[in-house]
Amino acid sequence: MARQSISFTQPNDEWLKTQVDNQEYSSKSELVNDLIRQARSQQVQIDWIKSKLDKAENSGFTSDNKSEILKQSKAILNG
């Protein structure tokens, strides 16, 4: 595993420490890795939604606007 040295603002460092102190995570590294995994997963969803919006806008086969397509896509993603 690659080792990195990063700096946090005081409020972020305090929040990280609180999560570890509350035993939500065993270390700051575990927490930061989990946050990165969550962000990556969200980016996959964002990219999927964006591709659906782009396809719909360019296809001419829908009369739905962006917000309607986004609402439909979120419903599909969230089950």
C-alpha positions as CSV (number, residue, x, y, z in Angstrom):
1,M,0.0,0.0,0.0
2,A,1.4,3.4,-0.9
3,R,2.2,5.7,2.0
4,Q,1.3,9.4,1.7
5,S,1.7,12.4,3.9
6,I,-1.3,14.8,3.8
7,S,-2.3,17.8,5.8
8,F,-5.8,18.6,7.1
9,T,-7.4,21.8,8.2
10,Q,-8.0,21.9,11.9
11,P,-11.8,21.3,11.7
12,N,-11.3,18.4,9.3
13,D,-8.6,16.9,11.6
14,E,-10.8,17.3,14.6
15,W,-13.6,15.5,12.8
16,L,-11.4,12.7,11.7
17,K,-10.1,12.3,15.3
18,T,-13.7,12.2,16.6
19,Q,-14.6,9.4,14.2
20,V,-11.6,7.4,15.3
21,D,-12.3,8.2,19.0
22,N,-15.9,7.1,18.6
23,Q,-14.5,3.8,17.2
24,E,-16.3,4.3,13.9
25,Y,-12.9,3.6,12.3
26,S,-9.7,2.2,13.6
27,S,-7.5,4.9,12.1
28,K,-7.6,8.1,10.1
29,S,-6.2,6.2,7.1
30,E,-9.0,3.8,7.2
31,L,-11.5,6.7,7.3
32,V,-9.8,8.6,4.5
33,N,-9.8,5.4,2.3
34,D,-13.5,4.9,3.0
35,L,-14.3,8.5,2.1
36,I,-12.3,8.1,-1.2
37,R,-14.2,4.9,-2.0
38,Q,-17.5,6.6,-1.4
39,A,-16.4,9.6,-3.6
40,R,-15.3,7.2,-6.4
41,S,-18.6,5.4,-6.2
42,Q,-20.5,8.7,-6.4
43,Q,-18.5,9.7,-9.4
44,V,-19.4,6.5,-11.2
45,Q,-23.1,7.4,-10.6
46,I,-22.6,11.0,-11.7
47,D,-20.9,9.9,-14.9
48,W,-23.7,7.4,-15.6
49,I,-26.4,10.0,-15.1
50,K,-24.5,12.5,-17.2
51,S,-24.1,10.0,-20.0
52,K,-27.9,9.3,-19.9
53,L,-28.6,13.1,-19.9
54,D,-26.3,13.6,-22.9
55,K,-27.7,10.7,-24.8
56,A,-31.3,11.9,-24.2
57,E,-30.5,15.5,-25.2
58,N,-28.7,14.4,-28.4
59,S,-31.1,11.7,-29.4
60,G,-34.2,13.8,-29.9
61,F,-36.4,10.9,-28.7
62,T,-37.4,12.4,-25.4
63,S,-39.5,15.4,-24.4
64,D,-38.2,15.1,-20.8
65,N,-36.1,17.9,-19.5
66,K,-32.8,17.5,-17.6
67,S,-34.5,17.5,-14.2
68,E,-37.0,14.9,-15.2
69,I,-34.3,12.6,-16.6
70,L,-32.2,13.1,-13.5
71,K,-35.2,12.3,-11.3
72,Q,-35.9,9.1,-13.3
73,S,-32.2,8.1,-13.2
74,K,-32.0,8.6,-9.4
75,A,-35.1,6.4,-9.0
76,I,-33.4,3.7,-11.0
77,L,-30.1,3.9,-9.2
78,N,-31.8,4.0,-5.7
79,G,-34.1,1.1,-6.5
